[in-house]
Amino acid sequence: MSKIGKINITIPEKVKVLLTGNTINIEGPLGKQTMNVDLEMFDLNINEGKNISIKPKKVNDNSKRLWGMNRSLLNNAIIGASTGYEKILELTGVGFRAALKGEILNMQLGFSHDINFDIPKGVKITVEKQTTLKISGSNKQQVGMVASQIKSIRPPEPYKGKGIKEKGQYILRKEGKKK
């Protein structure tokens, strides 16, 4: 039995969930999302538009593995359509700063040149200070991917801690050379 898969998903009042064939259409204030569910393997019950339960038709090793994952993906899509997801990145270093130029994020990260990052559709990036970026969107996977791509441009180094990190991320610091 899947501990995560057994839990019912509550649907907020602002979100509409419709099942047509093998696709689930989720519509909320922050956008629309569609998700495919294998109805040959799982039973999907939408109770009066208030909660959803997902259960496997046959319990075997393969359905146990996919049960919790499908429930989590469905829950993430519902949360994304109602409240959305956000990640906050911090730029640490002398002269490190970011600015928005239309649909392009321009960053100065100590290289000899500026880095221009094209913002994909479905993701919104705001520069709160010159050293703080807020990445938000309705798709959890896409928000995390954009944050990961930006962090990989200049990962934090262990000696001075310079680089791009998530808010609250712990950087393992090393001691420098000793005489």
Backbone as JSON Lines, residues from 0, in Angstrom:
{"i":0,"aa":"M","n":[0.84,-1.2,0.0],"ca":[0.0,0.0,0.0],"c":[0.88,1.25,0.0]}
{"i":1,"aa":"S","n":[0.48,2.22,-0.77],"ca":[1.2,3.48,-0.84],"c":[0.65,4.45,0.21]}
{"i":2,"aa":"K","n":[1.54,4.94,1.06],"ca":[1.1,5.87,2.1],"c":[0.63,7.18,1.48]}
{"i":3,"aa":"I","n":[1.33,7.65,0.47],"ca":[0.97,8.9,-0.18],"c":[-0.26,8.72,-1.06]}
{"i":4,"aa":"G","n":[-0.33,7.59,-1.78],"ca":[-1.43,7.35,-2.71],"c":[-2.79,7.23,-2.04]}
{"i":5,"aa":"K","n":[-2.82,6.78,-0.79],"ca":[-4.1,6.6,-0.09],"c":[-4.76,7.92,0.29]}
{"i":6,"aa":"I","n":[-3.98,8.98,0.42],"ca":[-4.52,10.26,0.88],"c":[-5.35,10.9,-0.23]}
{"i":7,"aa":"N","n":[-6.56,11.36,0.1],"ca":[-7.41,12.05,-0.86],"c":[-6.87,13.45,-1.12]}
{"i":8,"aa":"I","n":[-7.1,13.94,-2.34],"ca":[-6.67,15.28,-2.73],"c":[-7.87,16.2,-2.6]}
{"i":9,"aa":"T","n":[-7.75,17.26,-1.81],"ca":[-8.85,18.22,-1.69],"c":[-8.7,19.26,-2.79]}
{"i":10,"aa":"I","n":[-9.84,19.62,-3.39],"ca":[-9.85,20.6,-4.47],"c":[-10.31,21.94,-3.9]}
{"i":11,"aa":"P","n":[-9.53,23.02,-4.04],"ca":[-9.97,24.34,-3.59],"c":[-11.2,24.8,-4.37]}
{"i":12,"aa":"E","n":[-11.93,25.76,-3.81],"ca":[-13.18,26.22,-4.44],"c":[-12.94,26.88,-5.8]}
{"i":13,"aa":"K","n":[-11.79,27.52,-5.98],"ca":[-11.51,28.24,-7.22],"c":[-11.13,27.32,-8.38]}
{"i":14,"aa":"V","n":[-10.82,26.06,-8.1],"ca":[-10.29,25.14,-9.11],"c":[-11.38,24.21,-9.62]}
{"i":15,"aa":"K","n":[-11.41,24.0,-10.95],"ca":[-12.34,23.06,-11.58],"c":[-11.53,21.9,-12.16]}
{"i":16,"aa":"V","n":[-11.97,20.68,-11.88],"ca":[-11.3,19.49,-12.38],"c":[-12.29,18.69,-13.22]}
{"i":17,"aa":"L","n":[-11.91,18.39,-14.48],"ca":[-12.76,17.62,-15.38],"c":[-11.97,16.44,-15.93]}
{"i":18,"aa":"L","n":[-12.61,15.27,-15.96],"ca":[-12.0,14.07,-16.5],"c":[-12.64,13.77,-17.85]}
{"i":19,"aa":"T","n":[-11.84,13.82,-18.92],"ca":[-12.34,13.48,-20.26],"c":[-11.4,12.43,-20.84]}
{"i":20,"aa":"G","n":[-11.89,11.22,-20.95],"ca":[-11.06,10.13,-21.46],"c":[-9.94,9.82,-20.47]}
{"i":21,"aa":"N","n":[-8.71,9.85,-20.96],"ca":[-7.55,9.6,-20.1],"c":[-6.9,10.9,-19.62]}
{"i":22,"aa":"T","n":[-7.46,12.06,-19.97],"ca":[-6.84,13.32,-19.58],"c":[-7.66,14.03,-18.5]}
{"i":23,"aa":"I","n":[-6.96,14.65,-17.59],"ca":[-7.58,15.45,-16.55],"c":[-7.28,16.9,-16.85]}
{"i":24,"aa":"N","n":[-8.32,17.72,-16.97],"ca":[-8.15,19.15,-17.2],"c":[-8.35,19.87,-15.88]}
{"i":25,"aa":"I","n":[-7.35,20.63,-15.48],"ca":[-7.39,21.38,-14.22],"c":[-7.36,22.85,-14.57]}
{"i":26,"aa":"E","n":[-8.39,23.57,-14.14],"ca":[-8.52,24.99,-14.46],"c":[-8.63,25.77,-13.17]}
{"i":27,"aa":"G","n":[-7.77,26.79,-13.01],"ca":[-7.78,27.61,-11.81],"c":[-7.46,29.05,-12.13]}
{"i":28,"aa":"P","n":[-7.37,29.88,-11.09],"ca":[-7.09,31.3,-11.33],"c":[-5.7,31.56,-11.93]}
{"i":29,"aa":"L","n":[-4.75,30.65,-11.73],"ca":[-3.4,30.86,-12.26],"c":[-3.14,30.16,-13.59]}
{"i":30,"aa":"G","n":[-4.15,29.49,-14.14],"ca":[-3.96,28.88,-15.45],"c":[-4.58,27.51,-15.57]}
{"i":31,"aa":"K","n":[-4.36,26.9,-16.75],"ca":[-4.89,25.58,-17.05],"c":[-3.74,24.6,-17.13]}
{"i":32,"aa":"Q","n":[-4.01,23.37,-16.7],"ca":[-3.03,22.29,-16.85],"c":[-3.77,21.02,-17.25]}
{"i":33,"aa":"T","n":[-3.14,20.22,-18.08],"ca":[-3.7,18.92,-18.44],"c":[-2.72,17.84,-18.02]}
{"i":34,"aa":"M","n":[-3.28,16.71,-17.62],"ca":[-2.45,15.6,-17.17],"c":[-3.06,14.3,-17.66]}
{"i":35,"aa":"N","n":[-2.21,13.39,-18.12],"ca":[-2.67,12.09,-18.58],"c":[-2.6,11.08,-17.44]}
{"i":36,"aa":"V","n":[-3.65,10.29,-17.27],"ca":[-3.69,9.24,-16.25],"c":[-4.06,7.93,-16.94]}
{"i":37,"aa":"D","n":[-3.36,6.86,-16.6],"ca":[-3.63,5.55,-17.15],"c":[-4.84,4.95,-16.43]}
{"i":38,"aa":"L","n":[-6.02,5.05,-17.07],"ca":[-7.25,4.55,-16.44],"c":[-7.38,3.04,-16.5]}
{"i":39,"aa":"E","n":[-6.5,2.36,-17.25],"ca":[-6.49,0.9,-17.24],"c":[-5.86,0.38,-15.95]}
{"i":40,"aa":"M","n":[-4.98,1.2,-15.36],"ca":[-4.29,0.79,-14.15],"c":[-4.92,1.39,-12.89]}
{"i":41,"aa":"F","n":[-5.53,2.59,-13.0],"ca":[-6.04,3.3,-11.83],"c":[-7.52,3.66,-11.97]}
{"i":42,"aa":"D","n":[-8.23,3.67,-10.82],"ca":[-9.58,4.21,-10.73],"c":[-9.47,5.62,-10.19]}
{"i":43,"aa":"L","n":[-10.13,6.57,-10.85],"ca":[-10.09,7.97,-10.41],"c":[-11.51,8.39,-10.06]}
{"i":44,"aa":"N","n":[-11.75,8.83,-8.82],"ca":[-13.06,9.26,-8.38],"c":[-13.03,10.73,-8.0]}
{"i":45,"aa":"I","n":[-13.89,11.53,-8.65],"ca":[-14.03,12.94,-8.29],"c":[-15.34,13.07,-7.53]}
{"i":46,"aa":"N","n":[-15.26,13.37,-6.23],"ca":[-16.44,13.43,-5.37],"c":[-16.98,14.86,-5.28]}
{"i":47,"aa":"E","n":[-18.05,15.15,-6.0],"ca":[-18.78,16.42,-5.95],"c":[-17.88,17.64,-6.13]}
{"i":48,"aa":"G","n":[-16.77,17.49,-6.84],"ca":[-15.87,18.61,-7.07],"c":[-15.13,19.08,-5.84]}
{"i":49,"aa":"K","n":[-15.1,18.27,-4.78],"ca":[-14.44,18.68,-3.54],"c":[-13.17,17.89,-3.26]}
{"i":50,"aa":"N","n":[-13.14,16.62,-3.62],"ca":[-11.91,15.85,-3.46],"c":[-11.79,14.76,-4.51]}
{"i":51,"aa":"I","n":[-10.56,14.28,-4.69],"ca":[-10.24,13.25,-5.69],"c":[-9.54,12.12,-4.97]}
{"i":52,"aa":"S","n":[-9.91,10.89,-5.32],"ca":[-9.18,9.73,-4.8],"c":[-8.7,8.91,-6.0]}
{"i":53,"aa":"I","n":[-7.5,8.37,-5.86],"ca":[-6.92,7.55,-6.91],"c":[-6.54,6.21,-6.29]}
{"i":54,"aa":"K","n":[-6.98,5.12,-6.92],"ca":[-6.71,3.78,-6.39],"c":[-6.35,2.86,-7.56]}
{"i":55,"aa":"P","n":[-5.42,1.93,-7.35],"ca":[-5.09,0.98,-8.42],"c":[-6.16,-0.09,-8.56]}
{"i":56,"aa":"K","n":[-6.38,-0.56,-9.79],"ca":[-7.35,-1.63,-10.02],"c":[-6.77,-2.97,-9.56]}
{"i":57,"aa":"K","n":[-5.49,-3.21,-9.85],"ca":[-4.79,-4.4,-9.37],"c":[-3.57,-3.92,-8.59]}
{"i":58,"aa":"V","n":[-3.38,-4.47,-7.41],"ca":[-2.22,-4.09,-6.61],"c":[-1.07,-5.03,-6.92]}
{"i":59,"aa":"N","n":[-0.08,-4.54,-7.67],"ca":[1.14,-5.29,-7.93],"c":[2.32,-4.31,-7.79]}
{"i":60,"aa":"D","n":[3.54,-4.8,-8.01],"ca":[4.72,-3.96,-7.79],"c":[4.71,-2.71,-8.66]}
{"i":61,"aa":"N","n":[4.32,-2.85,-9.91],"ca":[4.32,-1.71,-10.83],"c":[3.27,-0.68,-10.43]}
{"i":62,"aa":"S","n":[2.07,-1.12,-10.08],"ca":[1.03,-0.16,-9.72],"c":[1.33,0.51,-8.38]}
{"i":63,"aa":"K","n":[2.0,-0.19,-7.46],"ca":[2.4,0.41,-6.18],"c":[3.38,1.56,-6.42]}
{"i":64,"aa":"R","n":[4.32,1.35,-7.35],"ca":[5.31,2.38,-7.65],"c":[4.68,3.62,-8.25]}
{"i":65,"aa":"L","n":[3.72,3.43,-9.14],"ca":[3.13,4.56,-9.85],"c":[1.99,5.23,-9.1]}
{"i":66,"aa":"W","n":[1.43,4.58,-8.1],"ca":[0.27,5.1,-7.38],"c":[0.59,6.42,-6.68]}
{"i":67,"aa":"G","n":[1.6,6.41,-5.85],"ca":[1.99,7.62,-5.11],"c":[2.47,8.73,-6.03]}
{"i":68,"aa":"M","n":[3.19,8.36,-7.09],"ca":[3.7,9.36,-8.02],"c":[2.57,10.06,-8.75]}
{"i":69,"aa":"N","n":[1.58,9.29,-9.25],"ca":[0.45,9.9,-9.95],"c":[-0.37,10.79,-9.03]}
{"i":70,"aa":"R","n":[-0.54,10.37,-7.78],"ca":[-1.27,11.18,-6.82],"c":[-0.52,12.49,-6.56]}
{"i":71,"aa":"S","n":[0.81,12.43,-6.42],"ca":[1.62,13.64,-6.17],"c":[1.59,14.58,-7.37]}
{"i":72,"aa":"L","n":[1.67,14.03,-8.58],"ca":[1.62,14.87,-9.78],"c":[0.28,15.58,-9.9]}
{"i":73,"aa":"L","n":[-0.79,14.87,-9.6],"ca":[-2.13,15.46,-9.65],"c":[-2.29,16.54,-8.58]}
{"i":74,"aa":"N","n":[-1.8,16.27,-7.37],"ca":[-1.85,17.25,-6.29],"c":[-1.04,18.5,-6.63]}
{"i":75,"aa":"N","n":[0.16,18.31,-7.22],"ca":[1.0,19.44,-7.61],"c":[0.32,20.3,-8.67]}
{"i":76,"aa":"A","n":[-0.38,19.66,-9.61],"ca":[-1.08,20.41,-10.65],"c":[-2.22,21.23,-10.05]}
{"i":77,"aa":"I","n":[-2.94,20.67,-9.08],"ca":[-4.05,21.39,-8.44],"c":[-3.53,22.56,-7.62]}
{"i":78,"aa":"I","n":[-2.46,22.35,-6.86],"ca":[-1.87,23.43,-6.08],"c":[-1.33,24.52,-7.0]}
{"i":79,"aa":"G","n":[-0.71,24.12,-8.11],"ca":[-0.18,25.1,-9.07],"c":[-1.26,25.94,-9.7]}
{"i":80,"aa":"A","n":[-2.42,25.34,-9.98],"ca":[-3.51,26.09,-10.6],"c":[-4.18,27.03,-9.6]}
{"i":81,"aa":"S","n":[-4.14,26.7,-8.3],"ca":[-4.8,27.56,-7.31],"c":[-3.87,28.59,-6.69]}
{"i":82,"aa":"T","n":[-2.71,28.18,-6.16],"ca":[-1.82,29.14,-5.49],"c":[-0.51,29.35,-6.22]}
{"i":83,"aa":"G","n":[-0.03,28.37,-6.96],"ca":[1.21,28.51,-7.69],"c":[2.43,28.15,-6.85]}
{"i":84,"aa":"Y","n":[3.58,28.16,-7.48],"ca":[4.84,27.83,-6.83],"c":[5.81,28.98,-7.03]}
{"i":85,"aa":"E","n":[6.73,29.14,-6.06],"ca":[7.75,30.16,-6.21],"c":[9.04,29.72,-5.54]}
{"i":86,"aa":"K","n":[10.14,30.18,-6.1],"ca":[11.47,29.96,-5.53],"c":[12.17,31.3,-5.51]}
{"i":87,"aa":"I","n":[12.94,31.54,-4.45],"ca":[13.67,32.79,-4.31],"c":[15.16,32.47,-4.38]}
{"i":88,"aa":"L","n":[15.86,33.15,-5.29],"ca":[17.3,32.96,-5.46],"c":[18.02,34.21,-4.98]}
{"i":89,"aa":"E","n":[19.19,34.01,-4.35],"ca":[20.0,35.12,-3.87],"c":[21.34,35.11,-4.58]}
{"i":90,"aa":"L","n":[21.78,36.28,-5.04],"ca":[23.08,36.44,-5.67],"c":[24.03,36.99,-4.61]}
{"i":91,"aa":"T","n":[25.1,36.25,-4.32],"ca":[26.05,36.65,-3.3],"c":[27.4,36.86,-3.96]}
{"i":92,"aa":"G","n":[27.94,38.06,-3.83],"ca":[29.25,38.37,-4.38],"c":[29.36,39.84,-4.7]}
{"i":93,"aa":"V","n":[30.58,40.35,-4.72],"ca":[30.8,41.77,-5.01],"c":[30.5,42.04,-6.47]}
{"i":94,"aa":"G","n":[29.58,42.96,-6.73],"ca":[29.23,43.32,-8.1],"c":[28.25,42.38,-8.77]}
{"i":95,"aa":"F","n":[27.73,41.39,-8.04],"ca":[26.74,40.48,-8.61],"c":[25.38,41.18,-8.58]}
{"i":96,"aa":"R","n":[24.74,41.27,-9.73],"ca":[23.41,41.88,-9.78],"c":[22.64,41.35,-10.98]}
{"i":97,"aa":"A","n":[21.32,41.54,-10.9],"ca":[20.44,41.07,-11.97],"c":[19.46,42.18,-12.31]}
{"i":98,"aa":"A","n":[19.01,42.18,-13.57],"ca":[18.02,43.15,-14.02],"c":[17.19,42.51,-15.13]}
{"i":99,"aa":"L","n":[15.92,42.91,-15.21],"ca":[15.04,42.42,-16.26],"c":[15.05,43.39,-17.43]}
{"i":100,"aa":"K","n":[15.19,42.84,-18.63],"ca":[15.12,43.64,-19.86],"c":[14.1,42.96,-20.76]}
{"i":101,"aa":"G","n":[12.83,43.28,-20.54],"ca":[11.74,42.65,-21.31],"c":[11.59,41.2,-20.9]}
{"i":102,"aa":"E","n":[11.75,40.27,-21.84],"ca":[11.63,38.84,-21.57],"c":[13.0,38.2,-21.35]}
{"i":103,"aa":"I","n":[14.01,39.02,-21.04],"ca":[15.37,38.51,-20.84],"c":[15.86,38.94,-19.47]}
{"i":104,"aa":"L","n":[16.44,38.02,-18.72],"ca":[17.05,38.31,-17.43],"c":[18.53,38.54,-17.68]}
{"i":105,"aa":"N","n":[19.01,39.75,-17.36],"ca":[20.41,40.11,-17.55],"c":[21.11,40.04,-16.2]}
{"i":106,"aa":"M","n":[22.19,39.24,-16.14],"ca":[22.91,39.06,-14.88],"c":[24.38,39.38,-15.04]}
{"i":107,"aa":"Q","n":[24.93,40.09,-14.05],"ca":[26.36,40.34,-13.97],"c":[26.89,39.52,-12.81]}
{"i":108,"aa":"L","n":[27.69,38.5,-13.14],"ca":[28.1,37.52,-12.13],"c":[29.61,37.38,-12.02]}
{"i":109,"aa":"G","n":[30.35,38.45,-12.28],"ca":[31.8,38.41,-12.13],"c":[32.54,37.86,-13.32]}
{"i":110,"aa":"F","n":[31.83,37.53,-14.38],"ca":[32.5,37.11,-15.6],"c":[32.87,38.38,-16.39]}
{"i":111,"aa":"S","n":[33.62,38.21,-17.48],"ca":[34.0,39.36,-18.29],"c":[32.84,39.87,-19.13]}
{"i":112,"aa":"H","n":[31.74,39.13,-19.15],"ca":[30.58,39.48,-19.96],"c":[29.31,39.31,-19.14]}
{"i":113,"aa":"D","n":[28.24,39.96,-19.57],"ca":[26.93,39.78,-18.94],"c":[26.31,38.48,-19.43]}
{"i":114,"aa":"I","n":[25.5,37.87,-18.59],"ca":[24.78,36.66,-18.97],"c":[23.32,37.02,-19.21]}
{"i":115,"aa":"N","n":[22.8,36.68,-20.38],"ca":[21.4,36.9,-20.71],"c":[20.68,35.56,-20.67]}
{"i":116,"aa":"F","n":[19.62,35.48,-19.84],"ca":[18.85,34.25,-19.69],"c":[17.45,34.5,-20.23]}
{"i":117,"aa":"D","n":[17.05,33.73,-21.24],"ca":[15.71,33.86,-21.82],"c":[14.69,33.23,-20.87]}
{"i":118,"aa":"I","n":[13.68,33.98,-20.49],"ca":[12.65,33.49,-19.57],"c":[11.63,32.68,-20.37]}
{"i":119,"aa":"P","n":[11.42,31.39,-20.03],"ca":[10.44,30.59,-20.78],"c":[9.01,31.0,-20.46]}
{"i":120,"aa":"K","n":[8.09,30.61,-21.35],"ca":[6.67,30.91,-21.13],"c":[6.15,30.09,-19.96]}
{"i":121,"aa":"G","n":[5.23,30.66,-19.2],"ca":[4.66,29.97,-18.05],"c":[5.41,30.25,-16.75]}
{"i":122,"aa":"V","n":[6.55,30.93,-16.84],"ca":[7.34,31.26,-15.66],"c":[7.51,32.77,-15.61]}
{"i":123,"aa":"K","n":[7.35,33.33,-14.42],"ca":[7.5,34.77,-14.24],"c":[8.67,35.01,-13.29]}
{"i":124,"aa":"I","n":[9.61,35.85,-13.7],"ca":[10.75,36.19,-12.86],"c":[10.66,37.67,-12.52]}
{"i":125,"aa":"T","n":[10.76,37.98,-11.23],"ca":[10.8,39.37,-10.79],"c":[12.09,39.59,-10.01]}
{"i":126,"aa":"V","n":[12.67,40.77,-10.19],"ca":[13.88,41.14,-9.47],"c":[13.45,42.06,-8.33]}
{"i":127,"aa":"E","n":[13.46,41.53,-7.1],"ca":[13.01,42.31,-5.95],"c":[14.06,43.34,-5.55]}
{"i":128,"aa":"K","n":[15.3,42.89,-5.38],"ca":[16.44,43.79,-5.21],"c":[17.36,43.42,-6.35]}
{"i":129,"aa":"Q","n":[18.51,44.05,-6.44],"ca":[19.43,43.67,-7.51],"c":[20.02,42.29,-7.25]}
{"i":130,"aa":"T","n":[19.97,41.84,-6.01],"ca":[20.58,40.55,-5.67],"c":[19.56,39.48,-5.29]}
{"i":131,"aa":"T","n":[18.27,39.74,-5.49],"ca":[17.23,38.76,-5.14],"c":[16.3,38.55,-6.33]}
{"i":132,"aa":"L","n":[16.15,37.29,-6.73],"ca":[15.26,36.93,-7.83],"c":[14.11,36.1,-7.28]}
{"i":133,"aa":"K","n":[12.89,36.36,-7.77],"ca":[11.73,35.56,-7.39],"c":[11.19,34.9,-8.65]}
{"i":134,"aa":"I","n":[11.22,33.57,-8.67],"ca":[10.75,32.79,-9.81],"c":[9.4,32.19,-9.42]}
{"i":135,"aa":"S","n":[8.36,32.46,-10.2],"ca":[7.04,31.94,-9.85],"c":[6.34,31.42,-11.11]}
{"i":136,"aa":"G","n":[5.41,30.48,-10.88],"ca":[4.66,29.89,-11.98],"c":[3.69,28.85,-11.45]}
{"i":137,"aa":"S","n":[2.9,28.29,-12.35],"ca":[1.89,27.31,-11.93],"c":[2.39,25.88,-12.06]}
{"i":138,"aa":"N","n":[3.48,25.65,-12.77],"ca":[4.01,24.3,-12.96],"c":[5.24,24.11,-12.06]}
{"i":139,"aa":"K","n":[5.15,23.22,-11.08],"ca":[6.22,23.02,-10.11],"c":[7.52,22.57,-10.78]}
{"i":140,"aa":"Q","n":[7.41,21.68,-11.73],"ca":[8.59,21.15,-12.41],"c":[9.29,22.24,-13.21]}
{"i":141,"aa":"Q","n":[8.52,23.09,-13.88],"ca":[9.11,24.14,-14.7],"c":[9.77,25.22,-13.84]}
{"i":142,"aa":"V","n":[9.15,25.58,-12.72],"ca":[9.74,26.57,-11.81],"c":[11.06,26.06,-11.25]}
{"i":143,"aa":"G","n":[11.08,24.8,-10.83],"ca":[12.3,24.2,-10.31],"c":[13.39,24.09,-11.36]}
{"i":144,"aa":"M","n":[13.01,23.79,-12.59],"ca":[13.97,23.66,-13.68],"c":[14.63,25.0,-14.0]}
{"i":145,"aa":"V","n":[13.83,26.08,-14.06],"ca":[14.37,27.41,-14.34],"c":[15.31,27.84,-13.22]}
{"i":146,"aa":"A","n":[14.91,27.59,-11.96],"ca":[15.76,27.93,-10.82],"c":[17.08,27.16,-10.89]}
{"i":147,"aa":"S","n":[17.0,25.89,-11.24],"ca":[18.19,25.06,-11.36],"c":[19.12,25.55,-12.47]}
{"i":148,"aa":"Q","n":[18.55,25.95,-13.61],"ca":[19.36,26.45,-14.72],"c":[20.06,27.75,-14.35]}
{"i":149,"aa":"I","n":[19.36,28.64,-13.63],"ca":[19.98,29.9,-13.22],"c":[21.08,29.64,-12.19]}
{"i":150,"aa":"K","n":[20.83,28.73,-11.24],"ca":[21.83,28.41,-10.22],"c":[23.07,27.77,-10.83]}
{"i":151,"aa":"S","n":[22.9,27.01,-11.91],"ca":[24.04,26.32,-12.51],"c":[24.98,27.27,-13.25]}
{"i":152,"aa":"I","n":[24.54,28.5,-13.53],"ca":[25.4,29.47,-14.19],"c":[26.58,29.83,-13.28]}
{"i":153,"aa":"R","n":[26.3,30.03,-12.0],"ca":[27.35,30.36,-11.04],"c":[27.02,29.7,-9.69]}
{"i":154,"aa":"P","n":[27.34,28.4,-9.52],"ca":[27.04,27.75,-8.24],"c":[27.89,28.34,-7.12]}
{"i":155,"aa":"P","n":[27.39,28.33,-5.88],"ca":[28.15,28.92,-4.78],"c":[29.44,28.14,-4.5]}
{"i":156,"aa":"E","n":[30.54,28.88,-4.32],"ca":[31.81,28.23,-4.04],"c":[32.02,28.15,-2.53]}
{"i":157,"aa":"P","n":[32.79,27.17,-2.04],"ca":[32.84,26.89,-0.6],"c":[33.72,27.83,0.22]}
{"i":158,"aa":"Y","n":[34.56,28.66,-0.4],"ca":[35.5,29.46,0.37],"c":[34.9,30.81,0.79]}
{"i":159,"aa":"K","n":[34.35,31.55,-0.16],"ca":[33.74,32.83,0.18],"c":[32.21,32.79,0.11]}
{"i":160,"aa":"G","n":[31.67,31.74,-0.49],"ca":[30.22,31.62,-0.61],"c":[29.64,32.42,-1.76]}
{"i":161,"aa":"K","n":[30.51,32.86,-2.7],"ca":[30.03,33.65,-3.84],"c":[29.31,32.76,-4.84]}
{"i":162,"aa":"G","n":[28.22,33.25,-5.39],"ca":[27.47,32.5,-6.38],"c":[25.98,32.72,-6.22]}
{"i":163,"aa":"I","n":[25.19,31.87,-6.89],"ca":[23.73,31.96,-6.84],"c":[23.23,30.79,-6.0]}
{"i":164,"aa":"K","n":[22.44,31.08,-4.97],"ca":[21.88,30.03,-4.13],"c":[20.42,30.32,-3.86]}
{"i":165,"aa":"E","n":[19.7,29.26,-3.44],"ca":[18.3,29.44,-3.03],"c":[18.26,30.05,-1.65]}
{"i":166,"aa":"K","n":[17.17,30.74,-1.36],"ca":[17.01,31.32,-0.03],"c":[16.91,30.2,0.99]}
{"i":167,"aa":"G","n":[17.75,30.25,2.02],"ca":[17.75,29.23,3.06],"c":[18.65,28.05,2.76]}
{"i":168,"aa":"Q","n":[19.3,28.0,1.6],"ca":[20.18,26.89,1.25],"c":[21.47,27.0,2.06]}
{"i":169,"aa":"Y","n":[21.93,25.89,2.63],"ca":[23.14,25.87,3.42],"c":[24.32,25.61,2.51]}
{"i":170,"aa":"I","n":[25.36,26.45,2.65],"ca":[26.59,26.29,1.87],"c":[27.67,25.76,2.81]}
{"i":171,"aa":"L","n":[28.24,24.61,2.49],"ca":[29.32,24.05,3.28],"c":[30.55,24.92,3.07]}
{"i":172,"aa":"R","n":[31.01,25.6,4.11],"ca":[32.13,26.53,4.01],"c":[33.43,25.82,4.39]}
{"i":173,"aa":"K","n":[34.5,26.14,3.66],"ca":[35.8,25.57,3.94],"c":[36.72,26.66,4.48]}
{"i":174,"aa":"E","n":[37.71,26.23,5.23],"ca":[38.7,27.16,5.75],"c":[39.76,27.36,4.68]}
{"i":175,"aa":"G","n":[40.29,28.57,4.57],"ca":[41.3,28.87,3.57],"c":[42.68,28.34,3.95]}
{"i":176,"aa":"K","n":[43.71,28.8,3.21],"ca":[45.08,28.34,3.48],"c":[45.56,28.87,4.82]}
{"i":177,"aa":"K","n":[46.4,28.08,5.47],"ca":[47.02,28.49,6.73],"c":[48.5,28.66,6.5]}
{"i":178,"aa":"K","n":[49.11,29.59,7.24],"ca":[50.56,29.79,7.1],"c":[51.31,28.82,7.96]}
